[in-house]
């Protein structure tokens, strides 16, 4: 459930939720991974660090490809 909430929060940030809805699963997968990492480690810093790595990787890819 938390993975889907994570994904939904990321799609409602856009202007048109209907156009973003197909990406719900794409955004939810990291949420599932973060939730699983918390359950296994019992340490909130583990999913926080994974989220940090994910965002850093995405930002680097955007800059390298001249995105946005």
KEFI-771545 format. One record per atom (N, C-alpha, C): residue number from 1; x, z, y negated; residue in one letter. Coordinates in nm, 2 decimals, padded with zeros to 4 digits. Each point is the difference from the previous one (the first is absolute). Layout:
(site NUM,(X,Z,Y),A)
...
! end
This chain:
(site 1,(00.08,00.00,00.12),X)
(site 1,(-00.08,00.00,-00.12),X)
(site 1,(00.09,00.00,-00.13),X)
(site 2,(00.10,00.08,00.01),X)
(site 2,(00.09,00.00,-00.12),X)
(site 2,(00.07,-00.13,-00.03),X)
(site 3,(00.03,-00.07,00.10),X)
(site 3,(00.06,-00.14,-00.02),X)
(site 3,(-00.10,-00.09,-00.07),X)
(site 4,(-00.12,00.00,00.04),X)
(site 4,(-00.10,-00.08,-00.07),X)
(site 4,(-00.03,00.04,-00.14),X)
(site 5,(00.01,00.13,-00.03),X)
(site 5,(-00.02,00.05,-00.13),X)
(site 5,(00.12,-00.05,-00.09),X)
(site 6,(00.12,00.01,00.06),X)
(site 6,(00.12,-00.04,-00.07),X)
(site 6,(-00.02,-00.15,-00.03),X)
(site 7,(-00.04,-00.08,00.09),X)
(site 7,(-00.02,-00.15,-00.02),X)
(site 7,(-00.11,-00.02,-00.11),X)
(site 8,(-00.11,00.07,00.01),X)
(site 8,(-00.11,-00.02,-00.10),X)
(site 8,(00.05,00.04,-00.14),X)
(site 9,(00.07,00.11,-00.01),X)
(site 9,(00.05,00.03,-00.14),X)
(site 9,(00.09,-00.11,-00.05),X)
(site 10,(00.07,-00.06,00.08),X)
(site 10,(00.09,-00.11,-00.05),X)
(site 10,(-00.07,-00.13,-00.04),X)
(site 11,(-00.12,-00.02,00.07),X)
(site 11,(-00.07,-00.12,-00.04),X)
(site 11,(-00.09,00.02,-00.12),X)
(site 12,(-00.05,00.12,-00.02),X)
(site 12,(-00.09,00.03,-00.12),X)
(site 12,(00.08,-00.01,-00.13),X)
(site 13,(00.13,00.00,00.01),X)
(site 13,(00.09,-00.01,-00.12),X)
(site 13,(-00.01,-00.14,-00.06),X)
(site 14,(-00.05,-00.10,00.07),X)
(site 14,(-00.01,-00.13,-00.05),X)
(site 14,(-00.13,-00.02,-00.08),X)
(site 15,(-00.01,-00.11,-00.07),X)
(site 15,(-00.11,-00.03,-00.08),X)
(site 15,(-00.13,-00.04,00.08),X)
(site 16,(00.02,-00.07,00.11),X)
(site 16,(-00.11,-00.05,00.08),X)
(site 16,(00.02,00.05,00.14),X)
(site 17,(-00.08,00.10,00.04),X)
(site 17,(00.02,00.06,00.13),X)
(site 17,(-00.04,-00.09,00.11),X)
(site 18,(-00.10,-00.09,-00.02),X)
(site 18,(-00.04,-00.09,00.10),X)
(site 18,(00.11,-00.10,00.04),X)
(site 19,(00.08,-00.04,-00.10),X)
(site 19,(00.11,-00.09,00.03),X)
(site 19,(00.11,00.07,00.08),X)
(site 20,(00.01,00.13,-00.03),X)
(site 20,(00.11,00.08,00.06),X)
(site 20,(-00.04,00.05,00.14),X)
(site 21,(-00.13,00.01,00.03),X)
(site 21,(-00.04,00.06,00.13),X)
(site 21,(00.07,-00.06,00.12),X)
(site 22,(00.03,-00.13,00.01),X)
(site 22,(00.07,-00.04,00.12),X)
(site 22,(00.14,00.06,00.02),X)
(site 23,(00.05,00.06,-00.10),X)
(site 23,(00.13,00.07,00.01),X)
(site 23,(-00.01,00.14,00.04),X)
(site 24,(-00.12,00.05,00.02),X)
(site 24,(-00.02,00.14,00.04),X)
(site 24,(00.09,00.04,00.12),X)
(site 25,(00.00,-00.08,00.10),X)
(site 25,(00.08,00.03,00.12),X)
(site 25,(00.15,00.00,-00.03),X)
(site 26,(00.04,-00.10,-00.08),X)
(site 26,(00.14,-00.01,-00.04),X)
(site 26,(00.05,00.12,-00.07),X)
(site 27,(-00.09,00.05,-00.09),X)
(site 27,(00.04,00.13,-00.08),X)
(site 27,(-00.02,00.12,00.09),X)
(site 28,(-00.09,00.00,00.10),X)
(site 28,(-00.02,00.11,00.08),X)
(site 28,(00.11,00.03,00.10),X)
(site 29,(00.06,-00.11,00.05),X)
(site 29,(00.11,00.02,00.10),X)
(site 29,(00.11,00.10,-00.04),X)
(site 30,(00.05,-00.01,-00.13),X)
(site 30,(00.10,00.10,-00.04),X)
(site 30,(-00.06,00.14,00.00),X)
(site 31,(-00.13,00.01,-00.04),X)
(site 31,(-00.07,00.13,00.00),X)
(site 31,(-00.01,00.06,00.14),X)
(site 32,(-00.02,-00.09,00.10),X)
(site 32,(00.00,00.05,00.14),X)
(site 32,(00.14,00.05,00.04),X)
(site 33,(00.10,-00.07,-00.04),X)
(site 33,(00.14,00.04,00.03),X)
(site 33,(00.04,00.13,-00.07),X)
(site 34,(-00.04,00.01,-00.13),X)
(site 34,(00.03,00.12,-00.07),X)
(site 34,(-00.08,00.12,00.06),X)
(site 35,(-00.12,-00.01,00.04),X)
(site 35,(-00.08,00.10,00.06),X)
(site 35,(00.07,00.04,00.14),X)
(site 36,(00.03,-00.10,00.08),X)
(site 36,(00.06,00.03,00.13),X)
(site 36,(00.14,00.07,-00.02),X)
(site 37,(00.08,-00.04,-00.10),X)
(site 37,(00.13,00.07,-00.02),X)
(site 37,(-00.02,00.14,-00.04),X)
(site 38,(-00.11,00.03,-00.08),X)
(site 38,(-00.03,00.14,-00.03),X)
(site 38,(-00.04,00.08,00.12),X)
(site 39,(-00.09,-00.06,00.08),X)
(site 39,(-00.04,00.07,00.12),X)
(site 39,(00.11,00.04,00.09),X)
(site 40,(00.09,-00.10,00.02),X)
(site 40,(00.12,00.02,00.09),X)
(site 40,(00.10,00.10,-00.06),X)
(site 41,(00.03,-00.01,-00.13),X)
(site 41,(00.10,00.08,-00.06),X)
(site 41,(-00.05,00.13,-00.05),X)
(site 42,(-00.13,00.01,-00.03),X)
(site 42,(-00.05,00.13,-00.07),X)
(site 42,(00.07,00.03,-00.13),X)
(site 43,(00.05,-00.11,-00.06),X)
(site 43,(00.08,00.02,-00.13),X)
(site 43,(-00.05,-00.11,-00.09),X)
(site 44,(-00.06,00.04,-00.11),X)
(site 44,(-00.06,-00.09,-00.10),X)
(site 44,(00.10,-00.09,-00.06),X)
(site 45,(00.13,00.05,-00.01),X)
(site 45,(00.11,-00.08,-00.06),X)
(site 45,(00.03,-00.13,00.08),X)
(site 46,(-00.03,00.00,00.13),X)
(site 46,(00.03,-00.12,00.08),X)
(site 46,(-00.09,-00.12,-00.05),X)
(site 47,(-00.14,00.01,00.00),X)
(site 47,(-00.07,-00.11,-00.05),X)
(site 47,(00.02,-00.03,-00.15),X)
(site 48,(00.03,00.10,-00.08),X)
(site 48,(00.03,-00.02,-00.14),X)
(site 48,(00.13,-00.09,-00.01),X)
(site 49,(00.10,00.03,00.08),X)
(site 49,(00.12,-00.08,00.00),X)
(site 49,(-00.02,-00.14,00.05),X)
(site 50,(-00.09,-00.01,00.11),X)
(site 50,(-00.03,-00.14,00.05),X)
(site 50,(-00.07,-00.08,-00.11),X)
(site 51,(-00.09,00.06,-00.07),X)
(site 51,(-00.07,-00.07,-00.11),X)
(site 51,(00.09,-00.04,-00.10),X)
(site 52,(00.10,00.09,-00.04),X)
(site 52,(00.10,-00.04,-00.10),X)
(site 52,(00.08,-00.12,00.05),X)
(site 53,(00.04,00.00,00.13),X)
(site 53,(00.08,-00.11,00.05),X)
(site 53,(-00.09,-00.13,00.00),X)
(site 54,(-00.12,00.01,00.04),X)
(site 54,(-00.09,-00.12,00.00),X)
(site 54,(-00.01,-00.06,-00.14),X)
(site 55,(-00.03,00.09,-00.10),X)
(site 55,(-00.01,-00.05,-00.14),X)
(site 55,(00.13,-00.06,-00.05),X)
(site 56,(00.11,00.06,00.04),X)
(site 56,(00.13,-00.05,-00.05),X)
(site 56,(00.03,-00.14,00.06),X)
(site 57,(-00.03,-00.01,00.13),X)
(site 57,(00.02,-00.13,00.07),X)
(site 57,(-00.09,-00.10,-00.06),X)
(site 58,(-00.13,00.03,-00.03),X)
(site 58,(-00.09,-00.10,-00.05),X)
(site 58,(00.05,-00.04,-00.14),X)
(site 59,(00.05,00.10,-00.08),X)
(site 59,(00.04,-00.03,-00.14),X)
(site 59,(00.12,-00.09,00.00),X)
(site 60,(00.10,00.02,00.09),X)
(site 60,(00.12,-00.08,00.02),X)
(site 60,(-00.04,-00.14,00.03),X)
(site 61,(-00.09,-00.02,00.10),X)
(site 61,(-00.05,-00.13,00.04),X)
(site 61,(-00.06,-00.07,-00.11),X)
(site 62,(-00.09,00.07,-00.08),X)
(site 62,(-00.06,-00.07,-00.12),X)
(site 62,(00.10,-00.05,-00.10),X)
(site 63,(00.10,00.08,-00.03),X)
(site 63,(00.10,-00.04,-00.09),X)
(site 63,(00.09,-00.11,00.05),X)
(site 64,(00.03,00.00,00.13),X)
(site 64,(00.09,-00.10,00.06),X)
(site 64,(-00.07,-00.14,00.01),X)
(site 65,(-00.14,00.01,00.01),X)
(site 65,(-00.07,-00.13,00.02),X)
(site 65,(-00.06,-00.05,-00.14),X)
(site 66,(00.02,00.08,-00.10),X)
(site 66,(-00.05,-00.03,-00.13),X)
(site 66,(-00.15,00.01,-00.01),X)
(site 67,(-00.05,00.09,00.08),X)
(site 67,(-00.15,00.02,00.01),X)
(site 67,(-00.06,00.05,-00.13),X)
(site 68,(-00.13,00.02,00.01),X)
(site 68,(-00.09,00.04,-00.11),X)
(site 68,(00.03,-00.09,-00.11),X)
! end
